[in-house]
Amino acid sequence: MTKTQRLLELVQLLRCHRYPVTAQQLAEQLSISVRTVYRDIICLQQQGVEIEGSAGLGYLLKSDGHLPPLMFSRHEIDALALGLDWVSRHTDAELKSAAQHALAKIQAVLPEHLTHTLDHQSLLVASRGEALFETHLPEIRQAIHTRNKITLRYTDLKEMTSTRTLWPVVLGYFDRVRLLCGWCELRQDFRNFRVDRIQEIVVSNELYPGTRHQLLKRWKDYQQARYPDYR
């Protein structure tokens, strides 16, 4: 690997991390010495790349405005195409449209040899047999992002109907069911609700307390406590 290739790989690795990553971790992923990582970091900083941090604390890429466009390997193209194909086949109209637009944007910036890879995919997603109940999904996703409480009229598997006020946190896309997870004010605990069993949903103007990230962390901790193998 030439020095130029190594510097580009280092930048790509830093792009993948939202939090500081140590020189030791970078060295292991690039199969180079820690000392070389330090030299390369200094070299990139001298060229105007905004990398913050220090030895022992780790490094973080603050801005990539001076960097070349993000490029993908053939395997990364395969993974992106497969994932976007799944979304376009197995979700509601809003996400399907978003997936198609995302694929078009990726295709527009790829070099010709990778565009050929994208156009001639050998990895396919099977079409589902029956249509799933996709009503309510866009408003649920919006409420998750904006922290709005939602009120559900819900019928469970025992055909018992109840009204719940929920702090929505996660929308799970399983092969044959969509699952809404959130903090239930009635039960004062996290609960799961099948979207196809929601009879009615009202998005409140009231926001739940705290931030979305805090609620998501609480939910993940709850999952980890119940299911130790959860990741």
Backbone as JSON, one array per atom type, in Angstrom:
{
  "sequence": "MTKTQRLLELVQLLRCHRYPVTAQQLAEQLSISVRTVYRDIICLQQQGVEIEGSAGLGYLLKSDGHLPPLMFSRHEIDALALGLDWVSRHTDAELKSAAQHALAKIQAVLPEHLTHTLDHQSLLVASRGEALFETHLPEIRQAIHTRNKITLRYTDLKEMTSTRTLWPVVLGYFDRVRLLCGWCELRQDFRNFRVDRIQEIVVSNELYPGTRHQLLKRWKDYQQARYPDYR",
  "N": [[0.85, -1.19, 0.0], [0.63, 2.16, -0.94], [1.78, 5.36, 0.39], [-0.1, 7.37, -0.12], [-2.45, 5.87, -0.59], [-2.66, 4.75, 1.93], [-3.12, 6.99, 3.56], [-5.61, 7.81, 2.58], [-7.15, 5.59, 3.3], [-6.94, 5.8, 6.06], [-8.32, 8.19, 6.52], [-10.86, 7.37, 5.66], [-11.45, 5.46, 7.6], [-11.57, 7.08, 9.9], [-13.77, 8.57, 9.22], [-15.76, 6.76, 9.66], [-16.19, 6.71, 12.35], [-17.94, 8.12, 15.04], [-17.08, 8.92, 17.45], [-14.05, 9.56, 19.37], [-11.25, 7.63, 18.27], [-8.68, 5.38, 19.07], [-5.12, 5.52, 18.39], [-3.99, 3.0, 18.44], [-6.15, 1.32, 17.79], [-6.65, 2.2, 15.18], [-4.22, 1.54, 13.99], [-4.28, -1.27, 14.14], [-6.43, -1.85, 12.45], [-5.48, -0.96, 10.03], [-3.23, -2.4, 9.72], [-0.67, -1.43, 10.34], [2.03, 0.28, 12.08], [1.67, 1.87, 15.32], [3.19, 4.13, 15.55], [3.43, 4.91, 12.89], [0.8, 5.63, 12.4], [0.59, 7.94, 14.0], [2.38, 9.63, 12.63], [1.07, 9.81, 10.17], [-1.33, 11.03, 10.89], [-0.42, 13.58, 11.67], [0.58, 14.41, 9.2], [-1.8, 14.55, 7.66], [-3.16, 16.53, 9.11], [-1.49, 18.72, 8.62], [-2.07, 19.1, 6.0], [-4.51, 20.25, 6.08], [-6.69, 18.75, 6.89], [-9.25, 18.36, 9.19], [-8.58, 17.03, 11.96], [-9.04, 16.14, 15.24], [-7.67, 15.65, 18.55], [-5.43, 13.55, 20.51], [-2.46, 11.63, 21.35], [-3.22, 8.76, 23.21], [-5.72, 9.72, 23.97], [-7.24, 9.58, 21.69], [-8.56, 10.04, 18.3], [-10.51, 12.22, 16.24], [-12.43, 12.93, 13.4], [-13.34, 16.06, 12.51], [-14.45, 17.56, 10.43], [-15.15, 16.98, 7.0], [-14.89, 18.61, 4.85], [-12.74, 19.36, 3.24], [-12.02, 17.11, 1.94], [-11.78, 14.44, -0.54], [-14.66, 13.14, -2.39], [-16.63, 10.64, -0.72], [-15.79, 7.28, -1.24], [-16.61, 3.96, -2.37], [-16.02, 0.46, -1.84], [-16.23, -2.55, -3.89], [-17.53, -4.54, -2.41], [-18.78, -2.98, -0.47], [-20.56, -1.56, -2.07], [-22.19, -3.69, -2.9], [-23.35, -4.34, -0.41], [-24.75, -1.96, 0.24], [-26.53, -1.76, -1.95], [-28.01, -4.13, -1.64], [-29.2, -3.71, 0.87], [-30.74, -1.36, 0.38], [-32.41, -2.34, -1.59], [-33.88, -4.19, -0.11], [-35.26, -2.44, 1.61], [-36.83, -1.03, -0.27], [-38.55, -3.01, -1.1], [-39.84, -4.01, 1.15], [-40.98, -2.12, 2.84], [-42.99, 0.81, 3.64], [-44.55, 3.23, 1.36], [-43.28, 5.73, 1.65], [-40.66, 5.23, 2.71], [-39.8, 3.51, 0.72], [-39.64, 5.22, -1.51], [-37.65, 6.94, -0.54], [-35.47, 5.17, -0.39], [-35.07, 4.58, -3.1], [-34.37, 7.1, -4.1], [-32.02, 7.51, -2.64], [-30.4, 5.49, -3.69], [-30.16, 6.4, -6.31], [-28.7, 8.75, -5.89], [-26.29, 7.72, -4.92], [-25.49, 6.28, -7.15], [-25.02, 8.34, -8.93], [-22.58, 9.48, -8.22], [-20.67, 7.57, -8.45], [-17.73, 6.02, -9.88], [-17.32, 4.76, -13.26], [-16.78, 1.94, -13.36], [-17.75, 1.0, -10.94], [-20.38, 1.76, -11.1], [-21.26, -0.01, -13.0], [-21.12, -2.35, -11.49], [-23.17, -1.82, -9.69], [-25.37, -1.71, -11.39], [-25.61, -4.29, -12.26], [-26.4, -6.26, -10.32], [-25.9, -9.22, -8.44], [-26.88, -10.05, -6.09], [-29.86, -10.62, -4.58], [-33.03, -9.64, -3.21], [-35.67, -11.45, -1.88], [-39.04, -11.23, -2.93], [-41.82, -10.48, -0.84], [-44.54, -12.61, 0.02], [-47.26, -11.88, 0.77], [-48.99, -8.77, 1.18], [-47.99, -6.49, 3.71], [-49.36, -4.87, 6.61], [-49.08, -1.56, 6.42], [-49.95, 0.87, 7.32], [-49.87, 3.83, 9.31], [-47.1, 3.9, 9.69], [-45.39, 6.07, 8.63], [-46.19, 8.29, 10.29], [-45.57, 7.3, 12.79], [-42.77, 7.03, 12.62], [-42.13, 9.74, 12.33], [-43.0, 10.77, 14.8], [-41.22, 9.46, 16.5], [-38.8, 10.7, 15.82], [-39.33, 13.36, 16.48], [-39.99, 13.34, 19.14], [-42.61, 13.31, 20.03], [-45.38, 12.42, 22.06], [-47.55, 9.57, 21.63], [-50.88, 8.4, 21.27], [-52.48, 5.33, 21.44], [-55.05, 3.19, 20.21], [-55.4, -0.02, 20.88], [-55.47, -3.46, 20.01], [-54.85, -6.47, 21.5], [-53.32, -9.81, 21.23], [-55.13, -11.39, 22.51], [-57.45, -10.31, 21.83], [-58.23, -8.16, 23.34], [-58.98, -4.81, 23.85], [-57.35, -1.73, 24.38], [-56.43, 1.58, 25.5], [-53.51, 3.37, 25.09], [-50.91, 5.58, 26.13], [-47.93, 6.48, 24.7], [-44.36, 6.73, 24.68], [-42.69, 6.88, 21.94], [-39.95, 4.95, 20.71], [-38.52, 3.03, 19.18], [-38.88, 1.5, 15.99], [-39.42, -1.56, 14.79], [-38.51, -3.56, 12.03], [-39.51, -6.48, 11.05], [-39.58, -9.66, 9.28], [-42.29, -10.43, 8.86], [-43.83, -8.77, 10.37], [-44.37, -5.54, 11.87], [-43.0, -3.78, 14.54], [-43.71, -1.67, 17.16], [-41.94, -0.03, 19.64], [-41.84, 1.29, 22.91], [-42.06, 3.58, 25.75], [-44.55, 2.92, 27.99], [-47.05, 4.78, 29.41], [-49.15, 3.88, 30.97], [-48.39, 1.32, 31.97], [-45.96, 1.98, 33.01], [-43.48, 1.17, 32.02], [-41.35, -0.32, 29.49], [-42.92, -1.32, 26.48], [-44.06, -3.44, 23.79], [-45.69, -3.11, 20.64], [-47.62, -4.49, 18.11], [-47.8, -3.18, 14.9], [-49.8, -3.76, 13.06], [-51.94, -4.27, 14.66], [-52.77, -1.97, 15.75], [-55.47, 0.04, 16.16], [-56.13, 2.69, 16.03], [-54.37, 5.77, 15.92], [-53.07, 8.62, 17.5], [-51.13, 11.42, 17.24], [-49.67, 13.31, 19.65], [-49.32, 16.8, 20.6], [-47.73, 17.11, 22.72], [-44.52, 16.71, 24.14], [-42.37, 14.07, 25.19], [-40.45, 13.86, 28.28], [-36.92, 14.69, 28.55], [-34.31, 13.62, 26.22], [-34.36, 12.17, 22.89], [-32.21, 10.46, 22.52], [-31.55, 9.79, 25.14], [-33.82, 8.33, 25.92], [-33.64, 6.23, 24.11], [-31.25, 5.04, 24.96], [-32.05, 4.14, 27.51], [-33.93, 2.25, 26.71], [-32.3, 0.43, 25.34], [-30.66, -0.44, 27.44], [-32.6, -1.68, 28.97], [-33.33, -3.76, 27.23], [-30.91, -5.13, 27.18], [-30.72, -6.0, 29.81], [-32.85, -7.78, 29.97], [-32.35, -9.53, 27.9], [-29.47, -10.9, 27.73], [-27.79, -11.49, 25.55], [-28.38, -9.57, 23.74], [-27.62, -7.16, 21.27]],
  "CA": [[0.0, 0.0, 0.0], [1.4, 3.4, -0.98], [1.43, 6.3, 1.45], [-1.35, 8.04, -0.5], [-3.54, 4.93, -0.32], [-2.77, 4.59, 3.39], [-3.75, 8.2, 4.1], [-7.03, 7.76, 2.22], [-7.76, 4.55, 4.14], [-7.01, 6.35, 7.41], [-9.44, 9.14, 6.53], [-12.11, 6.61, 5.57], [-11.69, 4.87, 8.92], [-12.0, 8.15, 10.8], [-15.13, 8.94, 8.82], [-16.69, 5.74, 10.17], [-16.31, 6.8, 13.81], [-18.54, 9.34, 15.56], [-16.39, 9.23, 18.7], [-12.6, 9.39, 19.22], [-10.72, 6.27, 18.12], [-7.27, 5.44, 19.45], [-4.12, 5.19, 17.37], [-3.82, 1.55, 18.47], [-7.24, 0.74, 17.01], [-6.41, 2.54, 13.77], [-3.07, 0.75, 13.54], [-4.71, -2.66, 13.96], [-7.31, -1.96, 11.28], [-4.7, -0.68, 8.82], [-2.05, -3.29, 9.72], [0.55, -0.62, 10.38], [2.44, 0.55, 13.45], [1.07, 3.04, 15.97], [4.05, 5.26, 15.21], [3.05, 5.34, 11.54], [-0.49, 6.34, 12.53], [0.87, 9.28, 14.51], [2.99, 10.41, 11.55], [0.05, 10.06, 9.14], [-2.27, 12.02, 11.45], [0.25, 14.88, 11.56], [0.63, 14.72, 7.77], [-3.14, 14.96, 7.24], [-3.46, 17.82, 9.74], [-0.72, 19.75, 7.92], [-2.72, 19.31, 4.7], [-5.77, 20.93, 6.29], [-7.75, 17.85, 7.34], [-9.58, 18.73, 10.57], [-8.55, 15.9, 12.88], [-8.78, 16.58, 16.61], [-7.32, 14.58, 19.47], [-4.02, 13.41, 20.86], [-2.06, 10.28, 21.73], [-3.8, 8.31, 24.46], [-7.14, 10.11, 24.04], [-7.91, 9.18, 20.46], [-8.67, 11.04, 17.24], [-11.86, 12.38, 15.69], [-12.52, 13.78, 12.22], [-14.35, 17.07, 12.8], [-15.1, 18.0, 9.2], [-14.5, 16.41, 5.81], [-15.13, 19.54, 3.76], [-11.58, 19.46, 2.37], [-11.65, 15.78, 1.5], [-12.44, 13.98, -1.77], [-15.94, 12.46, -2.12], [-16.56, 9.3, -0.13], [-15.83, 6.22, -2.23], [-17.02, 2.67, -1.85], [-15.46, -0.73, -2.47], [-17.25, -3.39, -4.54], [-18.32, -5.21, -1.38], [-19.64, -1.97, 0.14], [-21.64, -1.32, -3.04], [-23.1, -4.84, -2.78], [-24.09, -4.23, 0.85], [-25.68, -0.84, 0.13], [-27.58, -2.1, -2.91], [-28.86, -5.16, -1.05], [-30.0, -3.09, 1.92], [-31.73, -0.45, -0.21], [-33.39, -3.18, -2.27], [-34.78, -4.73, 0.92], [-36.14, -1.35, 2.04], [-37.79, -0.7, -1.33], [-39.51, -4.11, -1.27], [-40.46, -4.47, 2.39], [-41.44, -1.04, 3.7], [-44.09, 1.61, 3.1], [-44.24, 4.04, 0.18], [-42.37, 6.82, 1.99], [-39.3, 4.71, 2.78], [-39.47, 2.98, -0.61], [-39.21, 6.36, -2.32], [-36.37, 7.4, 0.0], [-34.44, 4.2, -0.79], [-34.82, 4.74, -4.53], [-33.63, 8.35, -4.27], [-30.67, 7.31, -2.1], [-29.66, 4.68, -4.66], [-29.86, 7.27, -7.45], [-27.62, 9.66, -5.48], [-25.05, 6.94, -4.87], [-25.12, 5.94, -8.53], [-24.58, 9.55, -9.63], [-21.22, 9.87, -7.86], [-19.75, 6.44, -8.58], [-17.01, 5.87, -11.14], [-18.02, 3.89, -14.21], [-16.65, 0.51, -13.08], [-18.62, 0.67, -9.82], [-21.76, 1.89, -11.6], [-21.53, -1.3, -13.65], [-21.39, -3.29, -10.4], [-24.49, -1.49, -9.14], [-26.4, -2.0, -12.39], [-25.66, -5.73, -12.55], [-26.35, -6.91, -9.02], [-26.19, -10.65, -8.35], [-27.48, -10.28, -4.77], [-31.26, -10.24, -4.72], [-33.94, -9.76, -2.08], [-36.89, -12.12, -2.29], [-40.29, -10.49, -2.72], [-42.66, -11.13, 0.14], [-45.73, -13.18, -0.59], [-48.47, -11.11, 1.01], [-48.74, -7.39, 1.6], [-48.07, -6.25, 5.15], [-50.1, -3.69, 7.03], [-48.07, -0.51, 6.53], [-50.56, 2.11, 7.8], [-49.34, 4.47, 10.53], [-45.64, 3.89, 9.82], [-44.75, 7.39, 8.51], [-46.44, 9.15, 11.45], [-44.81, 6.74, 13.92], [-41.37, 7.43, 12.45], [-42.03, 11.17, 12.61], [-43.12, 10.96, 16.25], [-39.96, 8.99, 17.1], [-37.76, 11.71, 15.6], [-39.67, 14.65, 17.08], [-40.24, 13.11, 20.57], [-44.02, 13.5, 20.38], [-46.12, 11.28, 22.61], [-48.63, 9.1, 20.78], [-51.93, 7.64, 21.94], [-52.91, 4.21, 20.61], [-56.12, 2.26, 20.57], [-54.67, -1.23, 20.51], [-56.09, -4.75, 20.3], [-53.78, -7.46, 21.64], [-53.56, -11.14, 20.65], [-56.3, -11.96, 23.18], [-58.58, -9.5, 21.36], [-58.56, -7.15, 24.35], [-58.65, -3.48, 23.35], [-57.02, -0.74, 25.41], [-55.86, 2.84, 25.03], [-52.21, 3.59, 25.73], [-50.08, 6.71, 25.75], [-46.61, 5.88, 24.51], [-43.21, 7.51, 24.24], [-42.14, 5.97, 20.92], [-38.49, 4.99, 20.67], [-37.97, 2.16, 18.14], [-39.8, 0.82, 15.08], [-38.71, -2.74, 14.31], [-38.98, -4.14, 10.77], [-39.29, -7.92, 10.95], [-40.04, -10.18, 7.99], [-43.74, -10.52, 8.7], [-44.52, -7.89, 11.31], [-43.71, -4.31, 12.28], [-43.16, -3.71, 15.99], [-43.45, -0.37, 17.78], [-41.46, -0.16, 21.02], [-41.81, 2.58, 23.58], [-42.38, 3.65, 27.17], [-45.99, 2.97, 28.17], [-47.37, 5.52, 30.63], [-50.06, 3.08, 31.78], [-47.64, 0.26, 32.64], [-44.71, 2.53, 33.55], [-42.42, 0.26, 31.59], [-41.29, -0.44, 28.05], [-43.84, -2.3, 25.92], [-44.03, -3.6, 22.34], [-47.02, -3.14, 20.04], [-47.64, -4.82, 16.69], [-48.43, -2.07, 14.18], [-51.02, -4.22, 12.39], [-53.01, -4.37, 15.66], [-53.13, -0.62, 16.18], [-56.73, 0.42, 15.54], [-56.13, 4.14, 15.84], [-53.2, 6.43, 16.5], [-53.12, 10.08, 17.54], [-49.85, 12.01, 17.63], [-49.91, 14.45, 20.53], [-48.39, 17.93, 20.52], [-46.91, 17.05, 23.93], [-43.26, 15.98, 24.02], [-41.98, 13.37, 26.41], [-39.29, 14.51, 28.91], [-35.6, 14.19, 28.18], [-34.0, 13.59, 24.8], [-34.59, 10.88, 22.22], [-31.04, 9.61, 22.76], [-31.65, 9.27, 26.51], [-34.84, 7.28, 25.93], [-33.11, 5.09, 23.37], [-30.29, 4.37, 25.83], [-32.82, 3.42, 28.52], [-34.53, 1.07, 26.07], [-31.22, -0.53, 25.07], [-30.29, -1.01, 28.74], [-33.72, -2.58, 29.32], [-33.19, -4.95, 26.39], [-29.7, -5.85, 27.6], [-31.01, -6.66, 31.09], [-33.77, -8.89, 29.73], [-31.75, -10.47, 26.95], [-28.02, -10.64, 27.83], [-27.12, -11.61, 24.26], [-28.84, -8.49, 22.86], [-26.61, -6.2, 20.81]],
  "C": [[0.88, 1.25, 0.0], [0.97, 4.33, 0.15], [0.11, 7.0, 1.15], [-2.55, 7.15, -0.21], [-3.77, 4.79, 1.19], [-3.46, 5.79, 4.02], [-5.24, 8.22, 3.8], [-7.77, 6.74, 3.07], [-7.93, 5.06, 5.58], [-8.18, 7.34, 7.53], [-10.77, 8.42, 6.49], [-12.45, 5.97, 6.91], [-12.19, 5.92, 9.91], [-13.42, 8.6, 10.48], [-16.17, 7.99, 9.42], [-16.96, 5.87, 11.66], [-16.88, 8.16, 14.22], [-17.84, 9.8, 16.83], [-14.9, 8.97, 18.52], [-12.18, 7.92, 19.16], [-9.22, 6.34, 18.35], [-6.36, 5.07, 18.28], [-3.9, 3.68, 17.3], [-4.9, 0.86, 17.64], [-7.06, 0.99, 15.52], [-5.27, 1.71, 13.2], [-3.46, -0.7, 13.27], [-5.55, -2.82, 12.71], [-6.56, -1.73, 9.97], [-3.48, -1.58, 8.68], [-0.75, -2.5, 9.59], [0.9, -0.37, 11.84], [1.73, 1.79, 14.0], [1.88, 4.29, 15.61], [3.72, 5.81, 13.83], [1.72, 6.09, 11.56], [-0.26, 7.77, 13.0], [1.45, 10.18, 13.4], [1.94, 10.77, 10.5], [-0.98, 11.08, 9.62], [-1.69, 13.43, 11.3], [0.28, 15.33, 10.1], [-0.73, 15.23, 7.27], [-3.52, 16.31, 7.84], [-2.73, 18.96, 9.03], [-1.32, 20.07, 6.56], [-4.11, 19.91, 4.84], [-6.93, 20.05, 6.7], [-8.0, 18.1, 8.83], [-9.72, 17.5, 11.46], [-8.18, 16.43, 14.26], [-8.42, 15.38, 17.47], [-5.83, 14.56, 19.76], [-3.74, 11.96, 21.24], [-2.64, 9.94, 23.1], [-5.28, 8.62, 24.59], [-7.92, 9.66, 22.82], [-8.08, 10.35, 19.5], [-10.08, 11.03, 16.66], [-11.8, 13.33, 14.5], [-13.66, 14.77, 12.42], [-15.11, 17.51, 11.55], [-14.38, 17.37, 8.02], [-14.71, 17.3, 4.59], [-13.97, 19.66, 2.79], [-11.19, 18.11, 1.76], [-12.34, 15.41, 0.2], [-13.73, 13.26, -1.42], [-15.72, 11.05, -1.58], [-16.69, 8.24, -1.22], [-16.15, 4.9, -1.56], [-16.27, 1.55, -2.57], [-16.59, -1.53, -3.11], [-18.14, -4.05, -3.51], [-19.25, -4.22, -0.67], [-20.81, -1.62, -0.76], [-22.66, -2.45, -2.97], [-23.97, -4.71, -1.54], [-25.13, -3.11, 0.78], [-26.84, -1.17, -0.8], [-28.54, -3.13, -2.34], [-29.77, -4.56, 0.02], [-31.08, -2.18, 1.38], [-32.8, -1.22, -0.97], [-34.39, -3.76, -1.28], [-35.77, -3.66, 1.37], [-37.21, -1.06, 1.0], [-38.85, -1.77, -1.51], [-40.34, -4.39, -0.02], [-40.92, -3.36, 3.32], [-42.55, -0.25, 3.0], [-43.6, 2.53, 1.99], [-43.22, 5.13, 0.47], [-40.92, 6.35, 2.03], [-38.86, 4.11, 1.45], [-38.95, 4.09, -1.51], [-37.85, 6.88, -1.86], [-35.22, 6.48, -0.41], [-34.08, 4.37, -2.26], [-34.04, 6.02, -4.81], [-32.2, 8.22, -3.76], [-29.81, 6.52, -3.09], [-29.26, 5.53, -5.87], [-28.72, 8.24, -7.13], [-26.28, 8.95, -5.44], [-24.56, 6.67, -6.28], [-24.53, 7.15, -9.26], [-23.13, 9.91, -9.35], [-20.2, 8.74, -8.01], [-18.98, 6.49, -9.89], [-17.65, 4.78, -11.98], [-17.94, 2.41, -13.84], [-17.52, 0.08, -11.9], [-20.09, 0.84, -10.19], [-22.18, 0.6, -12.28], [-21.86, -2.36, -12.6], [-22.79, -3.08, -9.83], [-25.6, -1.88, -10.09], [-26.58, -3.49, -12.64], [-25.5, -6.52, -11.26], [-26.7, -8.39, -9.1], [-26.8, -11.02, -7.0], [-28.9, -9.74, -4.79], [-32.02, -10.45, -3.42], [-35.22, -10.39, -2.57], [-38.1, -11.24, -2.01], [-41.14, -11.24, -1.71], [-43.96, -11.58, -0.52], [-46.96, -12.32, -0.44], [-48.12, -9.72, 1.5], [-48.9, -7.25, 3.1], [-48.82, -4.95, 5.41], [-49.11, -2.57, 7.3], [-48.66, 0.83, 6.98], [-49.92, 2.55, 9.11], [-47.82, 4.6, 10.55], [-45.0, 5.27, 9.65], [-44.97, 8.28, 9.73], [-45.73, 8.62, 12.7], [-43.35, 7.16, 13.82], [-41.18, 8.91, 12.77], [-42.09, 11.44, 14.1], [-41.85, 10.52, 16.98], [-38.9, 10.08, 16.99], [-38.05, 13.02, 16.32], [-40.01, 14.57, 18.56], [-41.69, 13.36, 20.97], [-44.6, 12.23, 21.0], [-47.2, 10.86, 21.61], [-49.62, 8.31, 21.63], [-52.46, 6.58, 20.99], [-54.2, 3.61, 21.14], [-55.68, 0.93, 20.0], [-55.44, -2.48, 20.91], [-55.0, -5.81, 20.35], [-54.19, -8.81, 21.07], [-54.73, -11.85, 21.31], [-57.58, -11.21, 22.83], [-59.09, -8.53, 22.42], [-58.08, -5.78, 23.84], [-58.41, -2.51, 24.5], [-56.47, 0.51, 24.74], [-54.59, 3.12, 25.81], [-51.59, 4.89, 25.24], [-48.63, 6.26, 25.79], [-45.58, 6.95, 24.17], [-42.48, 6.65, 23.22], [-40.62, 6.09, 20.82], [-37.91, 4.18, 19.52], [-39.1, 1.59, 17.3], [-39.04, -0.34, 14.44], [-39.34, -3.32, 13.05], [-38.58, -5.61, 10.72], [-39.91, -8.43, 9.65], [-41.55, -10.1, 7.82], [-44.51, -9.62, 9.65], [-43.68, -6.64, 11.56], [-44.02, -4.09, 13.76], [-42.78, -2.31, 16.49], [-43.08, -0.57, 19.24], [-41.42, 1.22, 21.66], [-42.15, 2.46, 25.06], [-43.88, 3.86, 27.32], [-46.31, 3.68, 29.49], [-48.29, 4.71, 31.55], [-49.31, 2.05, 32.6], [-46.36, 0.75, 33.3], [-43.53, 1.61, 33.26], [-42.41, 0.26, 30.07], [-42.22, -1.57, 27.59], [-43.7, -2.3, 24.39], [-45.46, -3.72, 21.8], [-46.9, -3.47, 18.55], [-48.42, -3.74, 15.94], [-49.73, -2.5, 13.52], [-52.19, -4.36, 13.35], [-53.38, -3.01, 16.26], [-54.39, -0.2, 15.43], [-56.77, 1.92, 15.2], [-54.9, 4.73, 16.51], [-53.37, 7.94, 16.41], [-51.77, 10.58, 18.04], [-50.13, 13.28, 18.42], [-48.92, 15.58, 20.24], [-47.42, 17.93, 21.71], [-45.66, 16.21, 23.69], [-42.98, 15.24, 25.32], [-40.71, 14.0, 26.99], [-37.97, 13.89, 28.47], [-35.4, 14.22, 26.67], [-34.29, 12.21, 24.22], [-33.43, 9.93, 22.49], [-31.07, 9.01, 24.17], [-32.67, 8.14, 26.59], [-34.35, 6.03, 25.21], [-32.1, 4.32, 24.21], [-31.0, 3.57, 26.92], [-33.42, 2.15, 27.94], [-33.47, 0.0, 25.8], [-30.76, -1.2, 26.37], [-31.35, -2.02, 29.2], [-33.61, -3.88, 28.53], [-32.01, -5.8, 26.84], [-29.94, -6.61, 28.9], [-31.91, -7.88, 30.9], [-33.15, -9.97, 28.86], [-30.24, -10.21, 26.92], [-27.27, -10.72, 26.51], [-27.5, -10.49, 23.3], [-27.68, -7.56, 22.53], [-27.3, -5.03, 20.12]]
}
